[in-house]
Amino acid sequence: MTDLAVCRIFYKCLSRFCILAEDIRVKAAPELLTRAVANLIRNAAKYAGNADPVYISAEKQKDKIALIVRDAGPGVPETMLDQLFEPFFRPEASRNRDSGGVGLGLAIVKTCIETCQGTVCACNGEPNGFTVTVTLKTGL
């Protein structure tokens, strides 16, 4: 694994999103972390619809770093939050390959982050919105 500045990941993913805490570093495989964060940003932009903006932040939490991707969209039904990271799960049965993929995006995020020895979780905001938090070990 390699230390990689969070700001490089976000710039490499999609440069239109703002970056906070540029000096925060995480210990992760760059290609896996880039894939995971890019997927989260794409999902936030896609499923939030016109409810801009997408917020990205990073916070130090003792010996870990939390990367947070948050949108102002409609969120996900509470009963489905535990299933979001399972392969082929889609919260809306009406989604298909043409309209919303096959349900692998968040499963790929989870696999990438866990391979980097991190964790990922999701929750709804109040009164709306959706947040995904990736927690990784700090870099040196």
N, CA and C atoms as a LAMMPS dump frame, in Angstrom:
ITEM: TIMESTEP
0
ITEM: NUMBER OF ATOMS
420
ITEM: BOX BOUNDS ff ff ff
-5.0000000000000000e+02 5.0000000000000000e+02
-5.0000000000000000e+02 5.0000000000000000e+02
-5.0000000000000000e+02 5.0000000000000000e+02
ITEM: ATOMS id mol type element x y z
1 1 1 N 0.833 -1.172 0
2 1 2 C 0 0 0
3 1 3 C 0.888 1.249 0
4 2 1 N 0.324 2.321 -0.498
5 2 2 C 1.075 3.552 -0.661
6 2 3 C 0.314 4.709 -0.03
7 3 1 N 1.032 5.643 0.581
8 3 2 C 0.395 6.866 1.052
9 3 3 C -0.012 7.675 -0.169
10 4 1 N -1.179 8.265 -0.11
11 4 2 C -1.667 9.05 -1.233
12 4 3 C -2.486 10.211 -0.694
13 5 1 N -2.194 11.399 -1.125
14 5 2 C -2.946 12.566 -0.662
15 5 3 C -4.375 12.485 -1.169
16 6 1 N -5.314 12.74 -0.286
17 6 2 C -6.724 12.691 -0.648
18 6 3 C -7.016 13.645 -1.796
19 7 1 N -6.388 14.805 -1.792
20 7 2 C -6.683 15.779 -2.851
21 7 3 C -6.362 15.213 -4.221
22 8 1 N -5.318 14.425 -4.353
23 8 2 C -4.984 13.839 -5.656
24 8 3 C -6.07 12.877 -6.108
25 9 1 N -6.619 12.132 -5.177
26 9 2 C -7.686 11.19 -5.524
27 9 3 C -8.875 11.95 -6.083
28 10 1 N -9.31 13.003 -5.391
29 10 2 C -10.471 13.734 -5.84
30 10 3 C -10.216 14.439 -7.158
31 11 1 N -9.039 15.02 -7.33
32 11 2 C -8.742 15.665 -8.601
33 11 3 C -8.698 14.649 -9.724
34 12 1 N -8.162 13.477 -9.438
35 12 2 C -8.078 12.447 -10.46
36 12 3 C -9.468 11.92 -10.807
37 13 1 N -10.359 11.857 -9.811
38 13 2 C -11.703 11.333 -10.054
39 13 3 C -12.525 12.305 -10.892
40 14 1 N -12.852 13.43 -10.321
41 14 2 C -13.675 14.431 -11.001
42 14 3 C -13.277 15.787 -10.45
43 15 1 N -12.626 16.579 -11.255
44 15 2 C -12.06 17.827 -10.755
45 15 3 C -13.089 18.892 -10.409
46 16 1 N -14.364 18.707 -10.72
47 16 2 C -15.343 19.752 -10.435
48 16 3 C -15.786 19.782 -8.978
49 17 1 N -15.404 18.807 -8.186
50 17 2 C -15.821 18.753 -6.801
51 17 3 C -14.79 19.413 -5.895
52 18 1 N -15.281 20.078 -4.863
53 18 2 C -14.368 20.774 -3.964
54 18 3 C -13.664 19.782 -3.037
55 19 1 N -12.537 20.215 -2.545
56 19 2 C -11.7 19.374 -1.7
57 19 3 C -11.425 20.114 -0.407
58 20 1 N -11.603 19.435 0.694
59 20 2 C -11.287 20.003 1.99
60 20 3 C -10.124 19.222 2.59
61 21 1 N -9.36 19.873 3.426
62 21 2 C -8.268 19.222 4.16
63 21 3 C -7.275 18.548 3.221
64 22 1 N -6.658 19.335 2.356
65 22 2 C -5.74 18.797 1.364
66 22 3 C -4.541 18.083 1.966
67 23 1 N -4.205 18.391 3.198
68 23 2 C -3.027 17.791 3.816
69 23 3 C -3.295 16.427 4.441
70 24 1 N -4.528 15.988 4.454
71 24 2 C -4.854 14.687 5.052
72 24 3 C -4.419 13.577 4.116
73 25 1 N -3.73 12.603 4.695
74 25 2 C -3.236 11.475 3.907
75 25 3 C -3.789 10.172 4.468
76 26 1 N -4.026 9.225 3.57
77 26 2 C -4.516 7.913 3.975
78 26 3 C -3.588 6.838 3.442
79 27 1 N -3.625 5.69 4.102
80 27 2 C -2.845 4.555 3.638
81 27 3 C -3.788 3.651 2.852
82 28 1 N -3.544 3.567 1.536
83 28 2 C -4.434 2.799 0.676
84 28 3 C -3.757 2.534 -0.662
85 29 1 N -4.26 1.548 -1.366
86 29 2 C -3.809 1.287 -2.732
87 29 3 C -4.43 2.361 -3.62
88 30 1 N -3.614 3.187 -4.277
89 30 2 C -4.156 4.323 -5.043
90 30 3 C -5.229 3.944 -6.055
91 31 1 N -5.015 2.88 -6.809
92 31 2 C -5.99 2.526 -7.841
93 31 3 C -7.312 2.073 -7.244
94 32 1 N -7.269 1.384 -6.106
95 32 2 C -8.51 0.934 -5.467
96 32 3 C -9.256 2.103 -4.834
97 33 1 N -8.525 2.98 -4.175
98 33 2 C -9.16 4.125 -3.549
99 33 3 C -9.738 5.074 -4.603
100 34 1 N -9.018 5.266 -5.682
101 34 2 C -9.52 6.105 -6.77
102 34 3 C -10.802 5.519 -7.347
103 35 1 N -10.825 4.225 -7.567
104 35 2 C -12.023 3.566 -8.105
105 35 3 C -13.21 3.737 -7.152
106 36 1 N -12.975 3.531 -5.862
107 36 2 C -14.054 3.629 -4.88
108 36 3 C -14.597 5.048 -4.791
109 37 1 N -13.716 6.032 -4.651
110 37 2 C -14.154 7.417 -4.503
111 37 3 C -14.838 7.907 -5.773
112 38 1 N -14.306 7.563 -6.927
113 38 2 C -14.931 7.966 -8.193
114 38 3 C -16.34 7.4 -8.291
115 39 1 N -16.506 6.162 -7.879
116 39 2 C -17.819 5.522 -7.913
117 39 3 C -18.79 6.247 -6.983
118 40 1 N -18.335 6.608 -5.791
119 40 2 C -19.199 7.313 -4.848
120 40 3 C -19.611 8.682 -5.38
121 41 1 N -18.676 9.389 -5.991
122 41 2 C -18.976 10.712 -6.542
123 41 3 C -19.962 10.602 -7.706
124 42 1 N -19.737 9.636 -8.594
125 42 2 C -20.667 9.436 -9.712
126 42 3 C -22.065 9.114 -9.201
127 43 1 N -22.155 8.213 -8.217
128 43 2 C -23.463 7.856 -7.661
129 43 3 C -24.145 9.067 -7.051
130 44 1 N -23.401 9.845 -6.274
131 44 2 C -23.986 11.017 -5.625
132 44 3 C -24.512 11.996 -6.672
133 45 1 N -23.734 12.256 -7.693
134 45 2 C -24.149 13.182 -8.747
135 45 3 C -25.352 12.644 -9.512
136 46 1 N -25.365 11.358 -9.762
137 46 2 C -26.436 10.747 -10.552
138 46 3 C -27.751 10.665 -9.774
139 47 1 N -27.704 10.138 -8.556
140 47 2 C -28.938 9.866 -7.83
141 47 3 C -29.457 11.067 -7.058
142 48 1 N -28.645 12.081 -6.863
143 48 2 C -29.142 13.31 -6.233
144 48 3 C -29.924 14.14 -7.24
145 49 1 N -29.721 13.855 -8.512
146 49 2 C -30.447 14.584 -9.552
147 49 3 C -30.112 16.056 -9.534
148 50 1 N -31.136 16.882 -9.501
149 50 2 C -30.94 18.329 -9.503
150 50 3 C -30.684 18.893 -8.111
151 51 1 N -30.601 18.027 -7.125
152 51 2 C -30.376 18.473 -5.746
153 51 3 C -28.885 18.671 -5.493
154 52 1 N -28.294 19.618 -6.23
155 52 2 C -26.872 19.907 -6.046
156 52 3 C -26.671 20.602 -4.717
157 53 1 N -25.52 20.678 -4.202
158 53 2 C -24.268 20.106 -4.699
159 53 3 C -23.955 18.772 -4.043
160 54 1 N -22.859 18.177 -4.472
161 54 2 C -22.286 17.013 -3.81
162 54 3 C -21.157 17.534 -2.934
163 55 1 N -21.145 17.141 -1.672
164 55 2 C -20.117 17.586 -0.733
165 55 3 C -19.12 16.465 -0.497
166 56 1 N -17.859 16.819 -0.484
167 56 2 C -16.797 15.855 -0.188
168 56 3 C -15.947 16.461 0.915
169 57 1 N -15.705 15.674 1.947
170 57 2 C -14.864 16.177 3.028
171 57 3 C -14.023 15.04 3.588
172 58 1 N -13.025 15.421 4.356
173 58 2 C -12.156 14.458 5.03
174 58 3 C -11.934 14.948 6.443
175 59 1 N -12.03 14.024 7.406
176 59 2 C -11.868 14.374 8.81
177 59 3 C -10.889 13.422 9.479
178 60 1 N -10.033 13.975 10.322
179 60 2 C -9.149 13.137 11.135
180 60 3 C -9.945 12.624 12.323
181 61 1 N -9.808 11.331 12.588
182 61 2 C -10.469 10.699 13.727
183 61 3 C -9.455 9.794 14.41
184 62 1 N -8.671 10.358 15.326
185 62 2 C -7.583 9.654 16.004
186 62 3 C -6.596 9.127 14.978
187 63 1 N -6.456 7.8 14.842
188 63 2 C -5.497 7.221 13.901
189 63 3 C -6.13 6.849 12.57
190 64 1 N -7.316 7.402 12.303
191 64 2 C -8.027 7.102 11.063
192 64 3 C -8.468 8.396 10.394
193 65 1 N -8.833 8.256 9.133
194 65 2 C -9.367 9.357 8.35
195 65 3 C -10.74 8.932 7.826
196 66 1 N -11.703 9.808 7.957
197 66 2 C -13.027 9.562 7.388
198 66 3 C -13.171 10.411 6.142
199 67 1 N -13.427 9.764 5.008
200 67 2 C -13.741 10.444 3.749
201 67 3 C -15.255 10.405 3.604
202 68 1 N -15.871 11.548 3.434
203 68 2 C -17.326 11.628 3.436
204 68 3 C -17.813 12.211 2.116
205 69 1 N -18.734 11.496 1.475
206 69 2 C -19.375 11.962 0.243
207 69 3 C -20.856 12.086 0.571
208 70 1 N -21.377 13.31 0.447
209 70 2 C -22.755 13.592 0.857
210 70 3 C -23.469 14.362 -0.244
211 71 1 N -24.744 13.99 -0.46
212 71 2 C -25.554 14.726 -1.427
213 71 3 C -26.85 15.17 -0.768
214 72 1 N -27.644 15.926 -1.498
215 72 2 C -28.913 16.441 -0.985
216 72 3 C -30.102 15.78 -1.672
217 73 1 N -29.889 14.621 -2.246
218 73 2 C -30.943 13.907 -2.961
219 73 3 C -31.953 13.266 -2.024
220 74 1 N -32.775 12.369 -2.561
221 74 2 C -33.862 11.773 -1.78
222 74 3 C -33.415 10.69 -0.797
223 75 1 N -32.195 10.214 -0.903
224 75 2 C -31.751 9.142 -0.016
225 75 3 C -32.27 7.787 -0.455
226 76 1 N -32.221 6.839 0.472
227 76 2 C -32.6 5.451 0.218
228 76 3 C -33.554 5.026 1.336
229 77 1 N -34.544 4.196 1.038
230 77 2 C -35.414 3.724 2.127
231 77 3 C -34.585 3.096 3.259
232 78 1 N -34.893 3.47 4.495
233 78 2 C -34.136 2.992 5.667
234 78 3 C -34.024 1.47 5.7
235 79 1 N -35.071 0.786 5.291
236 79 2 C -35.074 -0.678 5.342
237 79 3 C -34.072 -1.298 4.372
238 80 1 N -33.546 -0.511 3.454
239 80 2 C -32.629 -1.039 2.439
240 80 3 C -31.171 -0.656 2.683
241 81 1 N -30.897 0.171 3.671
242 81 2 C -29.534 0.64 3.903
243 81 3 C -28.546 -0.504 4.128
244 82 1 N -28.952 -1.531 4.867
245 82 2 C -28.045 -2.649 5.161
246 82 3 C -27.696 -3.475 3.934
247 83 1 N -28.49 -3.382 2.882
248 83 2 C -28.272 -4.182 1.685
249 83 3 C -27.513 -3.452 0.588
250 84 1 N -27.296 -2.165 0.734
251 84 2 C -26.734 -1.355 -0.346
252 84 3 C -25.396 -1.845 -0.884
253 85 1 N -24.573 -2.431 -0.044
254 85 2 C -23.237 -2.842 -0.466
255 85 3 C -23.178 -4.305 -0.933
256 86 1 N -24.338 -4.934 -1.053
257 86 2 C -24.398 -6.31 -1.55
258 86 3 C -24.403 -6.299 -3.081
259 87 1 N -23.679 -7.248 -3.707
260 87 2 C -23.673 -7.299 -5.174
261 87 3 C -25.077 -7.499 -5.736
262 88 1 N -25.353 -6.8 -6.812
263 88 2 C -26.601 -6.885 -7.58
264 88 3 C -27.82 -6.319 -6.869
265 89 1 N -27.621 -5.657 -5.73
266 89 2 C -28.754 -5.036 -5.049
267 89 3 C -28.988 -3.641 -5.617
268 90 1 N -30.261 -3.353 -5.911
269 90 2 C -30.673 -2.018 -6.353
270 90 3 C -31.894 -1.628 -5.538
271 91 1 N -31.888 -0.436 -4.949
272 91 2 C -33.022 -0.034 -4.117
273 91 3 C -34.331 0.093 -4.881
274 92 1 N -34.246 0.367 -6.168
275 92 2 C -35.458 0.532 -6.968
276 92 3 C -35.533 -0.59 -7.989
277 93 1 N -36.573 -1.384 -7.898
278 93 2 C -36.729 -2.52 -8.808
279 93 3 C -36.841 -2.082 -10.256
280 94 1 N -37.24 -0.847 -10.497
281 94 2 C -37.427 -0.373 -11.867
282 94 3 C -36.107 -0.109 -12.582
283 95 1 N -34.999 -0.045 -11.831
284 95 2 C -33.708 0.21 -12.479
285 95 3 C -33.258 -1.029 -13.232
286 96 1 N -32.648 -0.808 -14.379
287 96 2 C -32.072 -1.894 -15.143
288 96 3 C -30.76 -1.397 -15.734
289 97 1 N -30.134 -2.192 -16.569
290 97 2 C -28.843 -1.784 -17.146
291 97 3 C -28.931 -0.477 -17.9
292 98 1 N -30.068 -0.249 -18.559
293 98 2 C -30.214 0.966 -19.348
294 98 3 C -30.445 2.196 -18.48
295 99 1 N -31.119 2.017 -17.349
296 99 2 C -31.472 3.182 -16.541
297 99 3 C -30.676 3.329 -15.249
298 100 1 N -29.988 2.304 -14.795
299 100 2 C -29.317 2.471 -13.511
300 100 3 C -28.313 1.408 -13.159
301 101 1 N -27.81 0.671 -14.103
302 101 2 C -26.795 -0.325 -13.808
303 101 3 C -27.361 -1.621 -13.268
304 102 1 N -26.458 -2.48 -12.836
305 102 2 C -26.866 -3.803 -12.367
306 102 3 C -26.69 -3.974 -10.873
307 103 1 N -26.313 -2.934 -10.168
308 103 2 C -26.195 -3.03 -8.722
309 103 3 C -24.834 -3.467 -8.228
310 104 1 N -23.787 -3.174 -8.972
311 104 2 C -22.445 -3.568 -8.546
312 104 3 C -21.615 -2.404 -8
313 105 1 N -22.025 -1.18 -8.239
314 105 2 C -21.213 -0.02 -7.882
315 105 3 C -20.788 0.026 -6.426
316 106 1 N -21.746 -0.055 -5.508
317 106 2 C -21.401 0.032 -4.092
318 106 3 C -20.737 -1.246 -3.588
319 107 1 N -21.024 -2.376 -4.213
320 107 2 C -20.317 -3.614 -3.858
321 107 3 C -18.837 -3.485 -4.223
322 108 1 N -18.562 -2.848 -5.347
323 108 2 C -17.165 -2.608 -5.753
324 108 3 C -16.505 -1.639 -4.779
325 109 1 N -17.222 -0.604 -4.38
326 109 2 C -16.689 0.34 -3.386
327 109 3 C -16.292 -0.414 -2.12
328 110 1 N -17.182 -1.244 -1.62
329 110 2 C -16.922 -1.987 -0.384
330 110 3 C -15.696 -2.885 -0.532
331 111 1 N -15.598 -3.595 -1.645
332 111 2 C -14.461 -4.484 -1.879
333 111 3 C -13.157 -3.695 -1.939
334 112 1 N -13.16 -2.593 -2.647
335 112 2 C -11.95 -1.764 -2.755
336 112 3 C -11.517 -1.247 -1.391
337 113 1 N -12.456 -0.727 -0.623
338 113 2 C -12.126 -0.135 0.675
339 113 3 C -11.689 -1.207 1.669
340 114 1 N -12.361 -2.331 1.694
341 114 2 C -11.958 -3.408 2.603
342 114 3 C -10.596 -3.974 2.231
343 115 1 N -10.262 -4.01 0.948
344 115 2 C -8.938 -4.445 0.514
345 115 3 C -7.867 -3.478 1.019
346 116 1 N -8.238 -2.214 1.182
347 116 2 C -7.335 -1.19 1.732
348 116 3 C -7.384 -1.165 3.265
349 117 1 N -7.996 -2.176 3.862
350 117 2 C -8.137 -2.321 5.319
351 117 3 C -8.981 -1.208 5.938
352 118 1 N -9.977 -0.761 5.191
353 118 2 C -10.877 0.264 5.684
354 118 3 C -12.299 -0.249 5.798
355 119 1 N -13.195 0.662 6.137
356 119 2 C -14.619 0.335 6.239
357 119 3 C -15.419 1.374 5.467
358 120 1 N -16.647 1.007 5.138
359 120 2 C -17.551 1.924 4.443
360 120 3 C -18.955 1.725 5.006
361 121 1 N -19.672 2.84 5.193
362 121 2 C -21.049 2.757 5.671
363 121 3 C -21.857 3.875 5.03
364 122 1 N -23.176 3.732 5.059
365 122 2 C -24.065 4.711 4.438
366 122 3 C -25.204 5.046 5.384
367 123 1 N -25.701 6.274 5.267
368 123 2 C -26.866 6.673 6.054
369 123 3 C -27.604 7.791 5.314
370 124 1 N -28.854 7.958 5.663
371 124 2 C -29.661 9.041 5.115
372 124 3 C -29.478 10.285 5.964
373 125 1 N -29.65 11.439 5.322
374 125 2 C -29.607 12.7 6.039
375 125 3 C -31 13.125 6.466
376 126 1 N -31.08 14.163 7.256
377 126 2 C -32.363 14.716 7.688
378 126 3 C -32.448 16.162 7.224
379 127 1 N -33.427 16.588 6.546
380 127 2 C -34.626 15.86 6.157
381 127 3 C -34.449 15.052 4.882
382 128 1 N -33.328 15.262 4.191
383 128 2 C -33.069 14.493 2.968
384 128 3 C -31.562 14.352 2.807
385 129 1 N -31.171 13.72 1.734
386 129 2 C -29.756 13.542 1.46
387 129 3 C -29.286 12.14 1.769
388 130 1 N -28.068 11.864 1.346
389 130 2 C -27.478 10.542 1.506
390 130 3 C -25.989 10.733 1.735
391 131 1 N -25.432 10 2.672
392 131 2 C -24.019 10.129 3.028
393 131 3 C -23.354 8.767 3.036
394 132 1 N -22.178 8.692 2.412
395 132 2 C -21.347 7.492 2.498
396 132 3 C -20.039 7.918 3.163
397 133 1 N -19.641 7.166 4.183
398 133 2 C -18.408 7.455 4.909
399 133 3 C -17.446 6.296 4.736
400 134 1 N -16.256 6.604 4.256
401 134 2 C -15.163 5.636 4.104
402 134 3 C -14.159 5.956 5.2
403 135 1 N -13.783 4.961 5.971
404 135 2 C -12.803 5.153 7.033
405 135 3 C -11.56 4.341 6.715
406 136 1 N -10.393 5.009 6.721
407 136 2 C -9.124 4.381 6.395
408 136 3 C -8.077 4.779 7.425
409 137 1 N -7.002 3.994 7.492
410 137 2 C -5.886 4.32 8.376
411 137 3 C -5.16 5.559 7.853
412 138 1 N -4.626 6.355 8.767
413 138 2 C -3.871 7.529 8.346
414 138 3 C -2.579 7.11 7.691
415 139 1 N -2.127 7.931 6.761
416 139 2 C -0.838 7.729 6.109
417 139 3 C 0.238 8.42 6.917
418 140 1 N 1.463 8.086 6.64
419 140 2 C 2.585 8.7 7.372
420 140 3 C 2.941 10.049 6.827
